[in-house]
Amino acid sequence: MKIVLSGLDSAAWSLVALQVILEREGHVVCVTADVLGACRRARPDCLVLSTALGDPGVDVLRRVRADPGLAGLPVVMGGRLRNDRAELLALGYDDAFPVAATDPGGAVAALRAYLARQSRRSMIVALARPPASHIVCRP
């Protein structure tokens, strides 16, 4: 499975930590500032949006859903969420993984379980903003 991971705000839950965890599990991790472009190029099987400030990511979700080339792309949300899971699913997300202050590893564990239910290996493209990074890590 190929995955695009995007930080919605400058304080998005640790993309670096998530990147390290996923690399250790055998996933390929790429970092880019161009989410839609990366999705178009990589043809991912999943887009994971991350937030620490509660941004629901509706603008990104709408742009992905409006792009005919990304039709059917599952989009999931993780982080410290202002909206509850049911609200995010109603907005059009395929899944949501809230980070609780008392259990910061819970969202990573939920994402890990979500990925384990998927059938192929992953490619992660992370958006680090600000500043935008352009780092590619390959095995």
Backbone bond lengths (Angstrom), bond angles and torsions (degrees), N, CA, C in turn:
res aa  C-N    CA-C-N  psi(-1)  N-CA   C-N-CA  omega(-1)  CA-C   N-CA-C  phi
1 M - - - 1.448 - - 1.520 109.73 -
2 K 1.309 117.06 137.49 1.458 122.32 173.24 1.515 108.06 -100.24
3 I 1.338 116.41 138.43 1.459 121.38 -177.74 1.511 109.05 -131.60
4 V 1.328 116.93 139.67 1.454 122.08 169.62 1.520 106.24 -105.79
5 L 1.344 117.06 127.68 1.459 123.39 178.30 1.515 107.89 -112.85
6 S 1.332 117.57 125.48 1.453 121.35 -175.07 1.515 111.67 -130.57
7 G 1.338 117.02 132.14 1.458 121.78 173.09 1.515 109.57 -86.80
8 L 1.331 117.31 124.80 1.462 121.60 -178.61 1.515 112.74 -81.41
9 D 1.316 117.63 -22.17 1.458 120.82 -178.49 1.517 109.05 -142.25
10 S 1.329 115.93 166.51 1.463 120.13 -174.72 1.519 112.87 -65.64
11 A 1.322 117.85 -16.98 1.456 121.11 -178.69 1.531 111.64 -109.01
12 A 1.326 117.21 23.31 1.461 120.71 -178.28 1.527 110.36 -53.42
13 W 1.362 115.07 142.89 1.457 118.29 -178.22 1.512 108.69 -49.94
14 S 1.279 115.96 143.61 1.452 124.40 -164.03 1.523 114.17 -43.67
15 L 1.329 114.46 100.27 1.462 119.70 176.51 1.523 110.65 -66.85
16 V 1.342 116.12 -34.43 1.468 119.78 179.70 1.528 109.93 -64.87
17 A 1.340 116.45 -46.05 1.466 119.48 178.79 1.521 110.80 -62.11
18 L 1.325 116.26 -43.61 1.456 120.25 178.52 1.525 110.99 -63.40
19 Q 1.318 115.90 -40.57 1.462 120.41 177.23 1.527 110.77 -59.70
20 V 1.323 117.15 -46.35 1.468 121.17 -179.76 1.526 110.57 -62.07
21 I 1.323 116.74 -45.92 1.471 120.76 179.57 1.524 110.38 -57.87
22 L 1.317 116.19 -47.08 1.464 119.88 -176.94 1.522 112.22 -70.68
23 E 1.332 117.29 -35.54 1.467 119.58 175.25 1.521 110.70 -62.22
24 R 1.326 116.50 -40.85 1.471 120.47 179.25 1.518 111.55 -63.82
25 E 1.312 116.62 -23.84 1.462 120.84 178.00 1.526 112.06 -90.54
26 G 1.337 116.15 8.74 1.455 120.40 174.23 1.512 116.57 94.16
27 H 1.324 117.52 7.46 1.458 120.28 179.19 1.526 110.29 -84.51
28 V 1.312 116.14 152.15 1.458 122.64 174.65 1.523 107.15 -88.53
29 V 1.343 117.18 133.35 1.461 120.64 -175.41 1.524 110.04 -119.65
30 C 1.326 116.58 125.38 1.460 123.00 175.98 1.527 108.60 -122.90
31 V 1.323 116.87 149.85 1.461 121.46 179.47 1.523 108.45 -121.60
32 T 1.338 116.73 131.59 1.461 121.13 -179.81 1.519 110.05 -149.61
33 A 1.308 117.60 160.57 1.464 122.09 176.43 1.526 112.09 -100.26
34 D 1.313 118.20 0.40 1.459 122.66 -174.74 1.526 110.31 -115.17
35 V 1.338 117.29 87.14 1.463 121.55 -173.92 1.520 112.18 -62.13
36 L 1.354 117.68 -54.76 1.460 118.84 -177.95 1.519 111.45 -64.77
37 G 1.322 116.39 -40.50 1.464 119.85 177.62 1.520 110.99 -62.16
38 A 1.326 116.01 -42.56 1.466 120.04 179.04 1.521 110.51 -64.28
39 C 1.328 116.93 -40.38 1.466 120.04 177.48 1.522 110.98 -63.45
40 R 1.319 116.45 -41.56 1.471 119.86 179.53 1.524 111.29 -65.51
41 R 1.339 116.17 -42.07 1.475 119.90 -179.06 1.526 112.61 -73.12
42 A 1.327 116.87 -46.71 1.461 121.03 -173.71 1.528 112.80 -79.83
43 R 1.357 116.26 -20.33 1.466 120.93 -176.73 1.531 109.50 52.50
44 P 1.340 116.80 57.62 1.467 119.74 -175.03 1.519 112.60 -70.10
45 D 1.315 113.97 163.09 1.456 121.14 175.46 1.520 110.94 -94.42
46 C 1.355 116.96 -9.84 1.455 120.95 -177.48 1.521 110.30 -160.79
47 L 1.337 117.00 144.70 1.456 123.68 172.66 1.520 107.48 -116.99
48 V 1.342 117.25 124.63 1.458 122.09 177.59 1.520 107.68 -110.63
49 L 1.338 117.17 120.08 1.454 122.81 176.77 1.520 108.29 -101.06
50 S 1.330 116.70 140.35 1.459 122.35 -177.23 1.518 110.91 -125.87
51 T 1.335 116.81 141.40 1.460 121.35 177.80 1.523 110.79 -144.80
52 A 1.321 116.07 146.10 1.464 121.42 171.81 1.517 110.16 -112.87
53 L 1.321 117.30 -18.03 1.455 121.54 -177.04 1.523 112.36 -102.46
54 G 1.318 116.91 5.27 1.453 121.03 175.55 1.513 115.73 88.12
55 D 1.329 118.19 6.69 1.466 120.98 178.61 1.529 108.68 -57.78
56 P 1.337 118.00 121.19 1.463 119.39 -178.44 1.528 113.70 -74.45
57 G 1.329 118.24 -8.33 1.456 120.72 175.21 1.509 115.08 68.53
58 V 1.327 117.25 20.58 1.460 121.26 -175.67 1.520 111.58 -59.35
59 D 1.344 118.21 -38.57 1.464 120.33 -179.95 1.523 111.30 -62.61
60 V 1.326 117.58 -43.28 1.464 121.20 178.63 1.529 109.72 -66.80
61 L 1.321 115.89 -45.26 1.466 120.58 179.55 1.529 111.14 -58.09
62 R 1.338 117.09 -44.53 1.475 120.59 179.63 1.526 111.83 -64.18
63 R 1.347 116.75 -40.61 1.470 119.15 179.10 1.522 110.99 -64.89
64 V 1.324 116.93 -39.81 1.470 120.04 178.26 1.524 109.83 -65.39
65 R 1.326 116.26 -46.97 1.471 120.32 -177.88 1.530 112.07 -65.27
66 A 1.348 117.49 -27.87 1.463 121.63 -179.39 1.528 112.86 -82.41
67 D 1.310 117.58 -13.92 1.471 121.74 -177.07 1.528 109.55 -84.61
68 P 1.339 118.31 112.79 1.470 120.35 -178.51 1.523 113.35 -59.04
69 G 1.334 116.49 -29.46 1.458 119.92 179.53 1.519 113.34 -72.55
70 L 1.340 116.70 -14.26 1.462 120.76 -179.40 1.530 111.45 -112.51
71 A 1.323 115.80 15.98 1.465 120.55 -179.74 1.523 110.31 -54.86
72 G 1.319 115.37 132.32 1.458 120.19 177.58 1.514 115.07 83.24
73 L 1.338 117.53 -0.40 1.463 120.28 -179.83 1.524 109.26 -68.03
74 P 1.335 119.27 119.13 1.465 120.04 175.91 1.532 109.86 -65.95
75 V 1.337 115.67 136.17 1.461 121.78 179.33 1.522 107.35 -125.00
76 V 1.340 116.49 124.40 1.459 121.41 179.24 1.526 109.79 -121.72
77 M 1.343 116.17 155.05 1.459 122.52 -176.46 1.519 109.42 -121.50
78 G 1.337 116.19 139.21 1.461 120.61 175.76 1.511 110.75 -140.10
79 G 1.311 117.13 155.25 1.455 121.39 176.66 1.510 112.35 130.86
80 R 1.330 115.10 -162.73 1.472 121.15 175.84 1.523 106.67 -84.96
81 L 1.291 116.21 103.19 1.456 122.68 -168.85 1.521 112.04 -99.04
82 R 1.340 116.82 135.00 1.468 121.61 172.37 1.524 110.14 -76.74
83 N 1.303 116.20 -36.95 1.468 122.41 179.98 1.529 108.05 -87.67
84 D 1.336 115.84 147.78 1.463 116.84 175.17 1.532 108.53 -81.11
85 R 1.319 115.09 170.12 1.464 121.57 -175.24 1.530 111.17 -56.39
86 A 1.331 117.31 -44.53 1.468 120.96 -178.62 1.529 111.41 -60.49
87 E 1.336 117.37 -40.14 1.469 120.91 178.51 1.523 110.86 -65.14
88 L 1.334 116.61 -40.99 1.468 120.02 179.80 1.523 110.82 -67.11
89 L 1.311 117.21 -38.86 1.472 119.74 176.30 1.524 110.26 -64.37
90 A 1.334 117.07 -38.21 1.465 121.08 178.19 1.526 111.65 -66.53
91 L 1.339 117.41 -29.70 1.466 121.23 176.97 1.526 111.52 -71.27
92 G 1.332 116.97 -19.43 1.457 120.22 178.61 1.514 115.40 123.22
93 Y 1.339 117.35 2.37 1.464 119.38 176.01 1.516 109.65 -71.01
94 D 1.322 115.74 150.64 1.459 121.01 177.29 1.517 111.95 -83.84
95 D 1.346 116.79 -26.23 1.453 121.90 175.53 1.515 108.61 -164.21
96 A 1.334 116.78 164.47 1.471 122.06 179.91 1.516 109.11 -145.14
97 F 1.344 115.92 139.63 1.458 123.09 -176.52 1.520 109.72 -127.17
98 P 1.336 118.37 90.92 1.462 119.78 -179.38 1.528 112.09 -72.14
99 V 1.331 116.03 143.99 1.462 122.37 174.77 1.520 107.02 -98.39
100 A 1.316 117.17 118.53 1.459 121.77 176.66 1.520 108.58 -90.84
101 A 1.336 117.31 141.73 1.463 121.67 179.29 1.527 111.05 -57.56
102 T 1.326 116.68 -31.86 1.461 120.30 -179.38 1.523 112.98 -84.38
103 D 1.319 117.64 -11.95 1.463 121.37 -178.11 1.524 110.64 -145.27
104 P 1.353 117.47 70.22 1.467 119.12 -176.69 1.522 114.06 -63.55
105 G 1.315 117.27 -23.52 1.462 119.84 178.85 1.512 113.09 -80.70
106 G 1.333 116.92 -9.00 1.456 120.28 -177.62 1.511 113.92 -61.53
107 A 1.340 116.62 -41.34 1.471 119.66 -179.99 1.523 110.77 -67.47
108 V 1.331 116.43 -39.02 1.463 119.52 178.31 1.524 109.29 -64.67
109 A 1.325 116.92 -42.43 1.465 120.25 178.20 1.529 111.02 -62.30
110 A 1.346 116.48 -40.72 1.469 120.21 178.72 1.525 110.86 -66.16
111 L 1.337 116.78 -41.65 1.466 120.19 177.29 1.518 109.94 -64.19
112 R 1.323 116.69 -42.50 1.461 121.55 177.93 1.536 110.22 -57.66
113 A 1.319 116.85 -44.97 1.465 120.74 179.13 1.524 110.83 -64.74
114 Y 1.336 116.22 -40.00 1.469 120.37 177.72 1.528 110.22 -60.10
115 L 1.334 116.17 -47.20 1.461 120.37 -179.64 1.522 111.50 -65.21
116 A 1.334 116.89 -35.73 1.460 120.41 179.70 1.526 110.97 -64.26
117 R 1.328 116.73 -28.23 1.467 120.19 178.15 1.527 111.78 -76.14
118 Q 1.330 116.39 -14.25 1.461 120.37 -179.76 1.524 108.76 -83.86
119 S 1.319 117.43 161.65 1.456 119.94 -168.91 1.525 116.22 -98.33
120 R 1.340 119.29 -13.20 1.461 119.43 -175.52 1.515 111.35 -125.67
121 R 1.352 116.69 169.37 1.462 122.11 177.49 1.521 110.63 -68.63
122 S 1.313 116.74 168.12 1.462 121.33 -172.56 1.512 113.43 -115.23
123 M 1.315 114.78 150.56 1.452 122.90 166.74 1.513 105.32 -122.76
124 I 1.310 117.86 122.67 1.451 121.86 -177.42 1.519 108.14 -103.54
125 V 1.313 116.89 131.75 1.459 122.16 172.27 1.517 105.58 -119.66
126 A 1.331 116.82 115.13 1.464 119.90 -175.34 1.510 110.45 -105.18
127 L 1.308 116.48 136.13 1.458 121.71 174.43 1.516 107.71 -99.91
128 A 1.308 117.22 116.90 1.462 121.77 176.91 1.517 106.88 -107.29
129 R 1.334 116.95 116.57 1.459 120.33 -173.63 1.509 109.30 -142.50
130 P 1.302 123.68 139.12 1.442 124.21 -23.92 1.527 111.21 -81.12
131 P 1.265 123.79 164.17 1.451 124.67 -14.03 1.522 109.99 -79.95
132 A 1.304 117.96 162.71 1.453 121.45 178.85 1.520 108.26 -71.83
133 S 1.321 115.10 132.22 1.460 121.18 179.00 1.520 109.58 -106.75
134 H 1.283 115.31 151.72 1.464 120.84 176.17 1.519 107.65 -134.04
135 I 1.308 115.96 75.46 1.468 122.21 -177.02 1.511 107.39 -120.59
136 V 1.309 116.75 132.55 1.456 120.60 177.29 1.513 107.76 -119.04
137 C 1.331 116.75 125.84 1.459 123.01 178.52 1.517 107.54 -113.47
138 R 1.291 116.71 126.16 1.466 120.64 178.94 1.519 109.71 -126.68
139 P 1.351 117.34 149.86 1.466 120.47 -179.36 1.508 111.49 -67.19
